[in-house]
């Protein structure tokens, strides 16, 4: 520290020991105090005001203690910036997982800004992750950040993909990127990351967006799957997505029934839309060119309001146990009660809460 201080003094042409007048002496002392203060403050503290992440340390002596989940929020419609912190708190406080939530932010203010598709930071956290949860829509990270994600996946590590993750990437600015083939419209790698890894890319709104909701119908062929343990009811106000290319190796755990209304008690829509029903939640293994295999859970349900469904929250928590190799420690009905108040903003473009920073999602209540 002292050597760095000397360097700064010389660089500024400041010599506090030889001054020409009283005013210069005060200036020199002020500079010295400011420099010393900077040297004494931890780097992490200096960065806190522009943080793009929040970390929930896992409770001790829980099944997930020692496992790290990195949760990637970044969509401009379905409030991933609200529901992922809520899930992170549950996973940390109730189940012991350390959870790091990353946000897309405004580079000028540090505010969470899901409409900024390119300011994606902090993906180096994936280097210590045991599991990642992806809830992006049309993101375009820099190549240096994207490399962390690709390296994570190529290591054969697991992933939970939520809603718009089927079209997580859209390379509109840097079409020459080494990762442009991850684009949801890719011709080189048909359908990009969504189709190749998850099972399908964006197709359409199969249910009417904003007027027809979704009920999850458990596939009895896989009713004993660990991910469905304790899950009895799933409903959400978002509509069913079209899924038309799902590979044969996918196991559909839950189908999406189109509901003719926006309330849980509304009747299923009559006609062809529910015959057959679309896949809603499935698992599959993706084998990479290097021989590594990533286990995947994908759900096309999952907006902020959808996660008011206890069944959907439990399914995701179960998925974390299963993908982290903790199936034997999974409870019969995982505790998914809220750790702090959760009143999600309804989905829609331009509806995200303004002026929020990552620190606004830190622990608010004792665990």
Buried (B, 14 or more C-beta within 10 A) or exposed (E): EEEEBEEBBEEEEBEEEEBEEEEBBEBBEEBBEEBEEBEEEEEEEEEEEBBBBBBBBBBEEBBBBEBBBBBBBBBBBBBBBBBBBBBBBBBBBBBBBBBBBBBBBBEEEBBBBBEBBBBBBBBEBBEEBBBBBBBBBBBBBBEEBBBBBBBBBEBBBBBBBBBBBBBBBBBEEBEEBEBBBBBBBBEEBEBBBBBBBBBBBBBEBBBBBBEBBBBBBBBEEBEEBEBBBBBEEBBBBBBBBBBEEBEEEBBBBBBBBBBBBEEEEBEBBEEEBBEEBBBBBBBBEBEBEEEEEBBBBBBBBBBBBBBBBBBBBBBBBBBBBBBBEBEEEBBEEBEBEBBBEBEBBEBBEEEBEEEBBBEEBBBEEEE
